[in-house]
Structure formats: structure tokens, C-alpha cells
């Protein structure tokens, strides 16, 4: 039996179709954390004087008044685009999770499109876009997981629920620091954003490994 555009995973006498993740989805999921961490690292080095990444936020690097703010802005645009591409490529995941991942990507693009004002100013569009991005990127694993035989480790229901719980935990730390004006605001934001950018790569990697295993020819029985 042949599955068009999919591999098959055999469990006993049952053949379960497994939809493939295309190669460009692997590239997009790998590029997202590289762009994010590379962006905030390079942008911080370009700031005059000393920029405290433990206390100061990623948004400050892309906000009005930041030196070479286009570096962080372009990084955020790239990360958002990568999430959208990864959501399109992550065919083995449940569609609500894919939609949320892409929503988080679009919202990340809007975070870059609506920079914060210089100084201590606030931007309502920026705040709303950031809240949507953080929430969607923390929630997507829980609704993107699947049950049943042949499901990749990163998409198993229990693993997906635990991933969302951990991501929301980091997000909660960030919001506590934000509300309290904490001294680790930047660190909390980077931990939350970094984990959210990394998890799609974990899921895609396990899916890609699973489909590679499924494609291997079964060993011939000994005569």
C-alpha cells in the first residue's frame, strides 16, 4: 500500500499513515532560535555604553532610540516568519496547534512592526502583539499534540502538555518581573522567548526522525 505525500508506520498488523515534515520546515524551525538569540546578542553589543541583558528587554533593542534598532527588528521579523513557515510544515501536528504557532509568528512580526517609544514610553499595539505572541507560542504544543501509535515523541499528548506547562511557567516569571519592575526582567523575557523559539525545533526534529525510521525497509524474515 502506498501513502501519497506521507510515510507509514507499522504497528503489528496496523499501518498508521504519518504525514511528513518537509525539509524546509526543518530549516525554518532551526533558524528561529538562531535568529532570536543572535539578534539580541548582536544588537546588545551595538548599544553605546553597557546594555544589561539581565535587566533590559528585547523590545528595548528594537525600540525607537536604540542604536541600530533594525538589527533586532529584522531578527524579530525573521523569527515570526520562521514560525509561520514551521506551522505550515508541521503536518503531523493537530491543526489547532499549527494555527496557534502561525498566529504567534504573525504576532511576532507585529511586535517588530510596532516598536516601543524611546525612554520609558509604552505602545499599546506593541503590548497587545507581544501578549498574543507569547500566549500563542506557549499554548500551541498543548493543542498540537496527538495520541496513538506512531506519534513522534515531541507530539505525544503528555509531552506536549508538559511543554506548554513549562512555557507558561517561564511566561509567568516574565509577567511577574514585568509587573514588579524586577531586576531580572530581561533574563525572564529571554528565557521565555528562547524556549518558545526552541520548542518547534524539538518537535520538528522528533517528527523528522520518526518519518526517517518509518521509511527504512523492514528486515526480511530469516529463512
NUGU-250329 format. One record per residue: residue number from 1; x, z, y of N, C-alpha, C in turn. Coordinates in pm, whole numbers. Each point is the difference from the previous one (the first is absolute). Example, Ala and Ser with C-alpha at 12.3 -4.5 7.8 and 13.67 -1.06 7.14 Angstrom:
residues 2
+-----+--------+--------+--------+--------+--------+--------+--------+--------+--------+
|   n |   n.xx |   n.zz |   n.yy |  ca.xx |  ca.zz |  ca.yy |   c.xx |   c.zz |   c.yy |
+-----+--------+--------+--------+--------+--------+--------+--------+--------+--------+
|   1 |   1319 |    780 |   -569 |    -89 |      0 |    119 |     90 |      0 |    120 |
|   2 |    -35 |    -72 |    105 |     82 |      6 |    119 |    -77 |     73 |    109 |
+-----+--------+--------+--------+--------+--------+--------+--------+--------+--------+
end
This chain:
residues 223
+-----+--------+--------+--------+--------+--------+--------+--------+--------+--------+
|   n |   n.xx |   n.zz |   n.yy |  ca.xx |  ca.zz |  ca.yy |   c.xx |   c.zz |   c.yy |
+-----+--------+--------+--------+--------+--------+--------+--------+--------+--------+
|   1 |     86 |      0 |   -120 |    -86 |      0 |    120 |     88 |      0 |    123 |
|   2 |    -38 |    -72 |    102 |     82 |    -12 |    121 |    -78 |     54 |    120 |
|   3 |     66 |     75 |     82 |    -60 |     55 |    122 |     59 |    -73 |    119 |
|   4 |    -84 |    -71 |     77 |     49 |    -77 |    114 |     35 |     94 |    115 |
|   5 |    128 |    -11 |     48 |     43 |     83 |    112 |     15 |    146 |    -34 |
|   6 |      8 |     31 |   -129 |     12 |    141 |    -39 |     80 |     10 |   -128 |
|   7 |     54 |    118 |    -23 |     64 |     28 |   -127 |    -99 |     79 |    -84 |
|   8 |     37 |     29 |   -124 |    -90 |     77 |    -85 |     76 |    112 |    -65 |
|   9 |    -64 |    115 |    -10 |     61 |    118 |    -63 |    -80 |     31 |   -125 |
|  10 |     68 |      4 |   -116 |    -69 |     18 |   -128 |      5 |    147 |    -41 |
|  11 |   -117 |     56 |    -27 |    -10 |    137 |    -50 |    -81 |     -6 |   -128 |
|  12 |     67 |     16 |   -116 |    -70 |    -13 |   -127 |    -53 |   -142 |    -14 |
|  13 |   -133 |    -12 |    -18 |    -66 |   -130 |    -12 |    -63 |    -43 |    131 |
|  14 |     22 |     76 |    108 |    -62 |    -29 |    129 |    103 |    -64 |     91 |
|  15 |    -36 |   -109 |     64 |     88 |    -63 |     97 |    -59 |     23 |    139 |
|  16 |     75 |     70 |     85 |    -48 |     34 |    134 |     70 |    -88 |    102 |
|  17 |    -74 |    -80 |     78 |     65 |    -83 |    100 |     61 |     85 |    112 |
|  18 |    120 |    -35 |     41 |     68 |     71 |    108 |     35 |   -102 |    107 |
|  19 |    -59 |     10 |    114 |     27 |    -96 |    107 |    140 |     22 |     55 |
|  20 |     69 |   -110 |     23 |    139 |      8 |     41 |     17 |     30 |    148 |
|  21 |    113 |     64 |     33 |     45 |     16 |    139 |    100 |   -113 |     27 |
|  22 |    -25 |    -89 |     95 |     94 |   -108 |     28 |    130 |     51 |     60 |
|  23 |    104 |    -82 |     -9 |    132 |     41 |     47 |      2 |     36 |    147 |
|  24 |    -84 |    -69 |     80 |      2 |     28 |    144 |    -61 |    137 |     31 |
|  25 |    -78 |     53 |    -90 |    -49 |    136 |     18 |    109 |    104 |    -21 |
|  26 |     92 |    -31 |    -91 |    115 |     88 |    -20 |     87 |      2 |    125 |
|  27 |     22 |   -117 |     58 |     82 |     -9 |    122 |    -64 |     75 |    116 |
|  28 |   -131 |    -17 |     19 |    -67 |     65 |    113 |     -1 |    151 |    -16 |
|  29 |    -20 |     49 |   -123 |     -2 |    145 |    -21 |    138 |     60 |     17 |
|  30 |    104 |    -75 |    -34 |    136 |     50 |     19 |     42 |     -6 |    146 |
|  31 |    -51 |    -99 |     73 |     39 |    -17 |    140 |    -58 |    109 |     90 |
|  32 |   -120 |     51 |    -33 |    -68 |     96 |     88 |     83 |    125 |     28 |
|  33 |     47 |     74 |   -102 |     80 |    120 |     30 |    133 |    -33 |     66 |
|  34 |     59 |   -115 |    -35 |    128 |    -38 |     62 |    -20 |    -26 |    149 |
|  35 |   -106 |    -72 |     35 |    -29 |    -27 |    141 |    -29 |    128 |     76 |
|  36 |    -77 |     90 |    -61 |    -39 |    122 |     70 |    120 |     90 |     26 |
|  37 |     73 |     33 |   -106 |    114 |     90 |     16 |    111 |    -67 |     81 |
|  38 |     24 |   -128 |    -26 |    100 |    -72 |     77 |    -38 |     -9 |    146 |
|  39 |   -129 |    -21 |     26 |    -47 |    -11 |    138 |     19 |    127 |     78 |
|  40 |    -43 |    114 |    -59 |     13 |    125 |     78 |    146 |     45 |     11 |
|  41 |     82 |    -37 |    -97 |    141 |     37 |      6 |     73 |    -79 |    109 |
|  42 |    -19 |   -133 |      0 |     65 |    -84 |    101 |    -53 |     30 |    139 |
|  43 |   -133 |     15 |     11 |    -60 |     26 |    132 |     49 |    131 |     58 |
|  44 |     20 |    101 |    -84 |     47 |    129 |     49 |    142 |     -9 |     53 |
|  45 |     84 |    -81 |    -65 |    138 |    -13 |     46 |      9 |    -75 |    132 |
|  46 |   -103 |    -76 |     34 |      1 |    -77 |    124 |    -47 |     80 |    122 |
|  47 |    -53 |    120 |    -24 |    -49 |     80 |    112 |    117 |     63 |     76 |
|  48 |     -9 |      3 |    131 |    107 |     63 |     78 |      4 |    151 |    -26 |
|  49 |    118 |     57 |      2 |     13 |    142 |    -29 |    -24 |     27 |   -146 |
|  50 |    -61 |    111 |    -31 |    -27 |     36 |   -139 |   -150 |     -4 |    -25 |
|  51 |    -39 |    -60 |   -111 |   -140 |     -6 |    -40 |    -16 |     86 |   -123 |
|  52 |    -83 |    102 |      9 |    -19 |     96 |   -109 |   -111 |    -51 |    -92 |
|  53 |     39 |    -53 |   -116 |   -100 |    -54 |    -92 |    -78 |    109 |    -72 |
|  54 |     47 |    122 |      5 |    -75 |    111 |    -60 |   -117 |     40 |     90 |
|  55 |     20 |     -7 |    130 |   -104 |     44 |     93 |    -82 |   -114 |     57 |
|  56 |     61 |   -117 |     19 |    -68 |   -109 |     70 |    -57 |   -102 |    -98 |
|  57 |   -111 |    -62 |     39 |    -78 |    -84 |    -90 |     51 |   -143 |     -7 |
|  58 |    -48 |    -70 |   -101 |     28 |   -143 |    -14 |    -63 |    -76 |    116 |
|  59 |   -120 |     40 |     39 |    -71 |    -69 |    109 |     79 |      3 |    130 |
|  60 |     76 |    108 |     21 |     81 |      9 |    122 |    105 |   -110 |      5 |
|  61 |     45 |    -46 |   -116 |    101 |   -105 |     -5 |    -58 |   -136 |     34 |
|  62 |   -132 |    -15 |    -17 |    -66 |   -127 |     30 |    -82 |      8 |    128 |
|  63 |     -3 |    116 |     64 |    -82 |     19 |    119 |     63 |    -55 |    126 |
|  64 |    -82 |    -12 |    101 |     51 |    -43 |    130 |    103 |    101 |     50 |
|  65 |    109 |    -50 |     52 |    105 |     88 |     48 |    113 |     19 |    -98 |
|  66 |    -23 |    -35 |   -128 |    108 |     11 |    -98 |     95 |   -118 |     16 |
|  67 |    128 |     24 |    -21 |     99 |   -107 |      6 |    -16 |    -92 |   -121 |
|  68 |     -1 |   -131 |     27 |    -12 |    -99 |   -109 |   -118 |     32 |    -92 |
|  69 |   -114 |     30 |     61 |   -116 |     43 |    -79 |    -50 |   -109 |    -94 |
|  70 |     40 |   -126 |     26 |    -44 |   -108 |    -87 |     54 |     14 |   -142 |
|  71 |    111 |     72 |    -18 |     55 |     20 |   -134 |   -100 |     74 |    -88 |
|  72 |    -50 |    113 |     48 |    -96 |     77 |    -79 |   -134 |    -70 |     -6 |
|  73 |    -38 |    -68 |    108 |   -127 |    -73 |      0 |      0 |   -109 |   -106 |
|  74 |    109 |    -77 |     -7 |      9 |   -106 |   -100 |      4 |     58 |   -141 |
|  75 |     67 |    115 |    -16 |      3 |     64 |   -131 |   -141 |     40 |    -44 |
|  76 |    -78 |     57 |     91 |   -137 |     40 |    -33 |    -86 |   -122 |    -32 |
|  77 |     18 |   -107 |     77 |    -73 |   -124 |    -30 |     34 |    -51 |   -140 |
|  78 |    129 |      6 |    -33 |     42 |    -44 |   -132 |    -55 |     86 |   -111 |
|  79 |      2 |    132 |     20 |    -54 |     91 |   -101 |   -149 |    -25 |    -21 |
|  80 |    -73 |    -15 |    110 |   -143 |    -27 |    -13 |    -27 |   -130 |    -74 |
|  81 |     75 |   -104 |     34 |    -16 |   -127 |    -70 |     33 |     11 |   -148 |
|  82 |    103 |     75 |    -32 |     37 |     21 |   -140 |   -110 |     69 |    -78 |
|  83 |    -65 |     99 |     60 |   -109 |     69 |    -69 |   -117 |    -95 |    -28 |
|  84 |    -29 |    -88 |     95 |   -107 |    -97 |    -21 |     36 |    -94 |   -116 |
|  85 |    123 |    -50 |     -1 |     44 |    -91 |   -106 |      0 |     72 |   -135 |
|  86 |     48 |    124 |     -2 |      2 |     76 |   -124 |   -141 |     24 |    -52 |
|  87 |    -93 |     29 |     90 |   -139 |     18 |    -41 |    -58 |   -125 |    -63 |
|  88 |     35 |   -116 |     53 |    -45 |   -126 |    -59 |     63 |    -24 |   -137 |
|  89 |    125 |     44 |    -14 |     73 |    -25 |   -125 |    -31 |     99 |   -110 |
|  90 |    -48 |    118 |     35 |    -17 |    108 |    -98 |   -129 |    -19 |    -80 |
|  91 |     -5 |   -108 |    -76 |   -121 |    -38 |    -72 |    -42 |     97 |   -109 |
|  92 |     93 |     72 |    -64 |    -45 |     94 |   -102 |    -75 |    122 |     56 |
|  93 |     14 |     29 |    129 |    -65 |    116 |     60 |   -148 |    -26 |     23 |
|  94 |    -78 |    106 |      6 |   -142 |    -13 |     33 |    -15 |    -49 |    144 |
|  95 |    -99 |    -83 |     21 |    -11 |    -66 |    131 |    -21 |     97 |    116 |
|  96 |    -70 |    115 |    -13 |    -10 |     89 |    117 |    137 |     51 |     47 |
|  97 |     90 |     25 |    -95 |    133 |     44 |     38 |     77 |   -109 |     72 |
|  98 |    -15 |   -124 |    -48 |     67 |   -112 |     64 |    -50 |    -20 |    143 |
|  99 |   -130 |     16 |     18 |    -58 |    -15 |    134 |     53 |    108 |     93 |
| 100 |      8 |    124 |    -49 |     52 |    108 |     82 |    148 |    -21 |     34 |
| 101 |     78 |    -50 |    -96 |    141 |    -27 |     27 |     15 |   -106 |    109 |
| 102 |    -81 |   -105 |     -8 |      6 |   -104 |    103 |    -52 |     51 |    134 |
| 103 |   -102 |     87 |     -4 |    -50 |     61 |    124 |    110 |     82 |     67 |
| 104 |     73 |     77 |    -81 |    112 |     75 |     54 |    105 |    -90 |     61 |
| 105 |     21 |   -117 |    -61 |     95 |    -95 |     55 |    -43 |    -54 |    134 |
| 106 |   -127 |    -40 |     10 |    -52 |    -52 |    128 |      7 |    108 |    107 |
| 107 |    -35 |    124 |    -36 |      5 |    110 |     97 |    144 |     26 |     44 |
| 108 |     97 |    -18 |    -89 |    141 |     18 |     38 |     42 |   -106 |    101 |
| 109 |    -48 |   -121 |    -17 |     26 |   -105 |     98 |    -58 |     39 |    137 |
| 110 |   -119 |     59 |     -2 |    -64 |     43 |    126 |     75 |    117 |     63 |
| 111 |     63 |     83 |    -81 |     83 |    108 |     55 |    111 |    -60 |     87 |
| 112 |     60 |   -108 |    -48 |    105 |    -67 |     78 |    -59 |    -74 |    120 |
| 113 |   -121 |    -52 |    -16 |    -62 |    -77 |    108 |    -46 |     88 |    116 |
| 114 |    -25 |    128 |    -27 |    -43 |     94 |    104 |    101 |    113 |     13 |
| 115 |    114 |    -25 |     65 |    104 |    104 |     10 |    -45 |    116 |     88 |
| 116 |     64 |    115 |    -22 |    -31 |    117 |     83 |     64 |    -17 |    137 |
| 117 |    -60 |     57 |    104 |     59 |     -9 |    135 |    131 |     77 |      8 |
| 118 |     75 |    -28 |    103 |    126 |     71 |     21 |    -28 |    147 |     29 |
| 119 |     97 |     84 |    -29 |    -16 |    143 |     25 |    -88 |     65 |   -104 |
| 120 |    -84 |     91 |     44 |    -87 |     74 |    -90 |   -141 |    -58 |     -4 |
| 121 |    -16 |   -124 |     46 |   -132 |    -61 |      3 |    -55 |    -30 |   -138 |
| 122 |   -130 |    -18 |     -9 |    -65 |    -30 |   -126 |    -79 |   -129 |     12 |
| 123 |    -19 |    -67 |   -112 |    -77 |   -124 |     -6 |   -107 |     17 |   -106 |
| 124 |   -127 |    -10 |     39 |   -109 |     15 |    -96 |      4 |   -109 |   -107 |
| 125 |     18 |   -129 |     36 |      9 |   -102 |   -105 |    115 |     25 |    -98 |
| 126 |    113 |     45 |     53 |    115 |     30 |    -87 |    -33 |    114 |    -94 |
| 127 |    -62 |    105 |     53 |    -34 |    117 |    -82 |    -99 |    -36 |   -110 |
| 128 |   -101 |    -79 |     35 |   -101 |    -41 |    -98 |     64 |    -87 |   -109 |
| 129 |     83 |    -98 |     43 |     66 |    -88 |    -98 |     90 |     80 |    -92 |
| 130 |     75 |     96 |     55 |     90 |     81 |    -82 |    -79 |     85 |    -99 |
| 131 |   -113 |     57 |     45 |    -81 |     83 |    -89 |    -57 |    -83 |   -115 |
| 132 |    -48 |   -120 |     32 |    -54 |    -88 |   -105 |    110 |    -39 |    -98 |
| 133 |    118 |    -36 |     54 |    111 |    -41 |    -86 |     42 |    113 |    -93 |
| 134 |     23 |    118 |     55 |     44 |    113 |    -82 |   -103 |     35 |   -107 |
| 135 |   -128 |      2 |     38 |   -105 |     39 |    -94 |    -17 |   -104 |   -111 |
| 136 |     -5 |   -127 |     38 |    -18 |   -105 |    -99 |    117 |     -8 |    -97 |
| 137 |    121 |     15 |     51 |    118 |    -10 |    -86 |     18 |    122 |    -90 |
| 138 |    -62 |    112 |     38 |      2 |    117 |    -88 |   -111 |     -6 |   -105 |
| 139 |   -111 |    -65 |     33 |   -116 |      0 |    -88 |      0 |   -112 |   -102 |
| 140 |     71 |   -111 |     28 |    -15 |   -116 |    -87 |     38 |     24 |   -146 |
| 141 |    103 |     81 |    -31 |     31 |     17 |   -143 |   -116 |     59 |    -80 |
| 142 |    -71 |     96 |     58 |   -108 |     68 |    -73 |   -112 |    -95 |    -38 |
| 143 |    -28 |    -98 |     85 |   -110 |    -94 |    -30 |     52 |   -131 |    -57 |
| 144 |    132 |    -13 |    -10 |     56 |   -121 |    -57 |     39 |     14 |   -145 |
| 145 |     -6 |    122 |    -53 |     39 |     24 |   -139 |   -102 |    -53 |    -98 |
| 146 |     42 |    -10 |   -125 |    -87 |    -49 |   -106 |     16 |     87 |   -125 |
| 147 |    -97 |    -10 |    -88 |      4 |     69 |   -129 |      5 |   -103 |   -111 |
| 148 |     45 |     44 |   -116 |     -1 |    -89 |   -115 |    139 |    -31 |    -51 |
| 149 |      7 |    -62 |   -118 |    129 |    -35 |    -58 |     67 |   -113 |     76 |
| 150 |    131 |      3 |      3 |     73 |   -109 |     64 |     15 |     13 |    149 |
| 151 |    -52 |    108 |     60 |     13 |     18 |    145 |    142 |     47 |     33 |
| 152 |     60 |    -63 |     98 |    135 |     39 |     42 |      2 |    145 |     46 |
| 153 |    114 |     67 |    -18 |     12 |    142 |     33 |    -43 |     29 |    143 |
| 154 |     42 |    -81 |     95 |    -30 |     25 |    140 |   -146 |    -15 |     36 |
| 155 |    -79 |    -61 |    -90 |   -143 |    -18 |     26 |    -89 |     88 |    -89 |
| 156 |     60 |     84 |    -83 |    -81 |     89 |    -81 |    -77 |     96 |     90 |
| 157 |   -121 |     32 |    -39 |    -88 |     79 |     86 |     62 |    132 |     41 |
| 158 |     59 |     73 |    -95 |     60 |    129 |     33 |    119 |    -13 |     93 |
| 159 |     84 |    -99 |    -27 |    116 |    -22 |     86 |    -43 |    -40 |    140 |
| 160 |   -100 |    -87 |      9 |    -48 |    -46 |    130 |    -61 |    114 |     81 |
| 161 |    -77 |     86 |    -68 |    -59 |    115 |     70 |    108 |     95 |     49 |
| 162 |    102 |     24 |    -84 |    109 |     89 |     40 |     78 |    -60 |    117 |
| 163 |     19 |   -132 |     -2 |     71 |    -66 |    110 |    -74 |     18 |    131 |
| 164 |   -130 |    -21 |     -1 |    -80 |     18 |    122 |      4 |    144 |     47 |
| 165 |     -7 |     94 |    -94 |      6 |    142 |     37 |    132 |     31 |     70 |
| 166 |    111 |    -54 |    -54 |    131 |     24 |     60 |      9 |    -66 |    138 |
| 167 |    -51 |   -120 |     12 |      5 |    -71 |    128 |    -85 |     71 |    105 |
| 168 |   -117 |     50 |    -40 |    -83 |     75 |     94 |     65 |    134 |     35 |
| 169 |     73 |     58 |    -94 |     72 |    123 |     30 |    105 |    -22 |    109 |
| 170 |     77 |   -108 |    -11 |     98 |    -33 |    103 |    -67 |    -32 |    132 |
| 171 |   -113 |    -70 |     -9 |    -74 |    -33 |    122 |    -53 |    128 |     66 |
| 172 |    -44 |     97 |    -81 |    -47 |    126 |     55 |    111 |     74 |     73 |
| 173 |    120 |     -4 |    -56 |    116 |     62 |     66 |     23 |    -64 |    137 |
| 174 |    -10 |   -132 |      4 |     20 |    -70 |    127 |   -104 |     41 |    103 |
| 175 |   -126 |      8 |    -42 |   -106 |     35 |     95 |     12 |    146 |     47 |
| 176 |     47 |     87 |    -88 |     24 |    139 |     42 |    109 |      5 |    105 |
| 177 |    109 |    -73 |    -23 |    108 |     -6 |     98 |    -49 |    -61 |    131 |
| 178 |    -83 |   -103 |     -9 |    -51 |    -66 |    119 |    -89 |     94 |     81 |
| 179 |    -89 |     71 |    -68 |    -91 |     90 |     69 |     72 |    118 |     62 |
| 180 |    106 |     47 |    -67 |     71 |    119 |     47 |    118 |    -33 |     90 |
| 181 |     28 |   -129 |     19 |    119 |    -37 |     76 |    125 |     50 |    -68 |
| 182 |      3 |    -13 |   -133 |    109 |     55 |    -79 |    134 |    -67 |     23 |
| 183 |    104 |     69 |    -40 |    136 |    -51 |     19 |     41 |    -99 |   -108 |
| 184 |    -85 |    -21 |   -100 |     30 |    -95 |   -106 |   -101 |   -114 |     -4 |
| 185 |    -56 |    -33 |    114 |   -102 |   -104 |      8 |     53 |   -134 |    -50 |
| 186 |    118 |    -39 |     48 |     58 |   -127 |    -40 |     33 |     -5 |   -148 |
| 187 |     52 |    110 |    -53 |     33 |      7 |   -142 |   -126 |    -12 |    -86 |
| 188 |   -106 |     71 |     40 |   -125 |     -5 |    -76 |    -59 |   -140 |      2 |
| 189 |      5 |    -66 |    116 |    -54 |   -135 |     10 |     81 |    -97 |    -87 |
| 190 |    132 |     13 |      3 |     84 |    -89 |    -80 |    -19 |     24 |   -149 |
| 191 |    -19 |    125 |    -40 |    -26 |     29 |   -141 |   -130 |    -64 |    -45 |
| 192 |   -105 |     15 |     81 |   -130 |    -57 |    -36 |      4 |   -152 |      0 |
| 193 |     52 |    -59 |    108 |      4 |   -146 |     11 |     93 |    -61 |   -105 |
| 194 |    114 |     65 |    -25 |     93 |    -51 |    -99 |    -59 |      0 |   -140 |
| 195 |    -68 |    109 |    -37 |    -62 |      9 |   -132 |   -111 |   -104 |    -15 |
| 196 |    -77 |    -21 |    106 |   -107 |    -99 |     -5 |     54 |   -142 |    -13 |
| 197 |    116 |    -25 |     60 |     61 |   -133 |    -11 |     63 |    -20 |   -137 |
| 198 |     46 |    108 |    -63 |     70 |    -10 |   -127 |    -94 |    -10 |   -120 |
| 199 |   -117 |     65 |      7 |    -87 |      5 |   -118 |    -46 |   -138 |    -47 |
| 200 |    -39 |    -94 |     88 |    -36 |   -133 |    -52 |    111 |    -64 |    -82 |
| 201 |    127 |     22 |     38 |    112 |    -54 |    -77 |      4 |     62 |   -140 |
| 202 |    -27 |    131 |     -9 |     -3 |     67 |   -130 |   -108 |    -62 |    -88 |
| 203 |   -119 |    -18 |     58 |   -112 |    -57 |    -77 |     30 |   -143 |    -43 |
| 204 |     46 |    -81 |     92 |     31 |   -140 |    -32 |    109 |     -8 |   -106 |
| 205 |    100 |     85 |      9 |    110 |     -2 |    -98 |    -51 |     32 |   -140 |
| 206 |    -88 |     99 |    -11 |    -51 |     35 |   -133 |    -92 |   -110 |    -54 |
| 207 |    -76 |    -63 |     88 |    -86 |   -112 |    -42 |     84 |   -118 |    -46 |
| 208 |    107 |    -28 |     75 |     86 |   -113 |    -34 |     70 |     26 |   -133 |
| 209 |     43 |    125 |    -22 |     62 |     34 |   -128 |   -100 |    -13 |   -113 |
| 210 |   -122 |     45 |     22 |   -104 |     -7 |   -104 |    -29 |   -145 |    -38 |
| 211 |    -11 |    -89 |     99 |    -30 |   -139 |    -33 |    120 |    -68 |    -66 |
| 212 |    121 |     44 |     31 |    118 |    -54 |    -66 |      1 |     38 |   -147 |
| 213 |    -37 |    125 |    -30 |     -8 |     46 |   -138 |   -108 |    -76 |    -75 |
| 214 |   -115 |    -22 |     67 |   -111 |    -68 |    -65 |     33 |   -145 |    -35 |
| 215 |     92 |    -59 |     75 |     36 |   -140 |    -25 |    100 |    -17 |   -113 |
| 216 |     64 |    110 |    -40 |     98 |    -12 |   -107 |    -69 |    -38 |   -130 |
| 217 |     57 |    -93 |    -74 |    -62 |    -39 |   -127 |      2 |    115 |    -99 |
| 218 |   -107 |     15 |    -73 |     -7 |    106 |   -101 |     98 |    -30 |   -113 |
| 219 |     59 |    107 |    -53 |     95 |    -17 |   -111 |    -72 |    -49 |   -125 |
| 220 |     60 |    -95 |    -70 |    -60 |    -54 |   -122 |      3 |    105 |   -110 |
| 221 |   -106 |     13 |    -78 |     -1 |    100 |   -108 |    104 |    -34 |   -106 |
| 222 |     60 |    103 |    -55 |    100 |    -22 |   -106 |    -66 |    -53 |   -125 |
| 223 |     65 |    -96 |    -63 |    -54 |    -60 |   -122 |     52 |     74 |   -123 |
+-----+--------+--------+--------+--------+--------+--------+--------+--------+--------+
end
